[in-house]
Amino acid sequence: MKDPAPIALEQAPILAREAFADGQVVLRLHAPACAARALPGNFVHLRCDALLPLRRPLSLMRADPEAGWIEILFKVVGRGTALLAAKEVGEAIDLLGPIGHPFIPHPERPRPLLVGGGVGIPPLVFLSQHLRRDSLYLPLALFGSESPFPFQPRPSNILVPAMPAGVIACLPLLDDWGIPSRLASGQGFPGCHPGRVTELARLWLEGLDAPARRQVEIFACGPHPMLEAVAALAREFAVPAQVSLEEFMACGVGGCAGCTVRVETAQGPAMRRVCVDGPVFAAETVFP
């Protein structure tokens, strides 16, 4: 995958809207310039309402460059996302994107392990969409949520070694793509692992022999504690990991420096902007 492309400004009409439990909404937007440039890990900066000055950053979940659409999944957590969720099909949304440094898979690590938590799931769905185009990669996606999943889980048709008995629920879209997935939740959802998604990641890594483990690279997005646990797993099993950070953003294009985080570099500690230097970082630089 290449470096980030130039950012487009578009008026993006809503093509489809689907609501799920716990205030979760999926919007499909006609944004051909963004769709043509989008890479997994990129996000868009949306104006939720003409009277609300600050935009909201939302990860891309899918994109179709030929049809010119993108999809986003978000959860209503405040005024901005509530206004966005109230919009109807046909309304246009002022959009900047794609923005940010994307996930970058490496051919020498052809067994990607995708770990997503809550609203951190969308960029890993997008990464799955890209990985399925190259037969070199054999990804596994593990997703966790304490809210009802924003899709209807179903029993998987794909066997995943080292999974606990009865953990068979999957994301149907990925299963249809031929990409194995498993789900985790502490809410007792059928077919899901009754615990953290990082527990499933550990079980899978433990089930690999040394040569197979050397083919693994982890890609993760989700809450900070989950990413910290993923980074710890990566250190323990000596596999590289890339993490996508969630951070409050004002401008979203690197101008205000309000989303900076401390990272470790070869020259020592430094501050980096999540919006344009990230949101994807090597895990060991953020969680040394």
Helices and strands as residue ranges (DSSP letters): E 8-20, G 21-23, E 24-30, H 32-37, E 43-46, E 56-64, E 69-75, H 79-85, E 92-99, E 111-117, G 118-120, H 122-131, E 140-144, E 154-155, E 169-170, H 172-177, E 181-184, H 197-206, H 210-213, E 216-221, H 224-237, E 241-244, E 260-265, E 268-273, E 280-282, H 283-286
